[in-house]
Amino acid sequence: MKRHRHTPEQAVRKVREGERLLNEGKDIAEVLRHLEIAESTWNRWRNQYGGMKAEEAKRLKELERENGRLKKLLAEAELDKAMLKELAEGKW
């Protein structure tokens, strides 16, 4: 199966379509083949995007990206603070 990165909106759409197909009585293997995704992907998406709408999933990804950026900035600031503290104590 070819590897493909899906956007959060695509993942939400595929989860909804998969749920619809399952409710129609189709087998899980058939649904996964139709959606062209692996079972592990299906399970991860159902846990992550289960009751979300596409715009909510997009907002979640944006917030996760922003959170990562802020954590990096905090780590850099803490490192700078520790370096300045060492310089002030004359340990170099």
N, C-alpha and C positions, 0 to 999 in steps of 0.2 A: 504494500500500500504506500502510495506517495505521501511524503510528509508535507503537511500544510499548516500554517499558522492561521488560526481563526481569530477574528476580532470578538470582543465580548458580545456584540450585537448578534453576530453570526452564531455564536455558541448558544445564546438564549433562544434564537429562532429554531435551532436544531433540537434543543431540549424540548421545546413546545411541540414541534412536529413529531418527535419521537414519542412523547407522551400521548399524543393524539393517535398515532399508529398503534401503540400498545393498548390503548383503550378500545380500538377497533378489533382487537383480538389477534394481532400479528405477534409472531414470535420475536424475542429479543434479538436473536441472531439476524433475522430478516430486517428488523428495524436498523440495526447497526450497519448492515450491508447497504441499505438504502441511504443512510446518512453519511456513509463512507467514513466512519470513525471506529476506533477500537473500543472494546468494552471498558478498559481502564479510563479512557477519555470520557466515555458516557457517564461512568460513575462519578468522576471528578466534577464534571459539569453539572450533574444533577445535584451534588452536594453544594457546589459553589453558586450556581445560578438558578436553583430550583424554582423559587417563586418570584423571580425578578422580571422586570421589564427591561427591554433593550437599553433604554436611556439610563436606568439605574445601574446596569452592569458597566456601562461606559463611565459613569461617574465614579463607581467603585475603583476601576482601573486607574483613573486620574488621581484619586485620593491616595491609592497605594504608591503611585509614582512620586507624588508630592511628599508623602511620608518618608520614603527612601531618601529623597533629596535632603529633607530636613535632618534626618538621622546622620547623614554624612556631614552636613554642616556642623552639627553639634559635636561630632567626634573630632573634627578638625579644630574646633574652638577649644575643646578640652585638652587636646594635644598642645596647642599653643599656650594655654594657661599653665600646663605642667612644665613646658620648656622655660617659660618666663620665671616660674617659681624656682627652678633649678639654677637659672642664671643669677637670680637675686641672692640665693644662698651661697653662691660661689663654688658649686660642686663640679665645675667643668675644669 
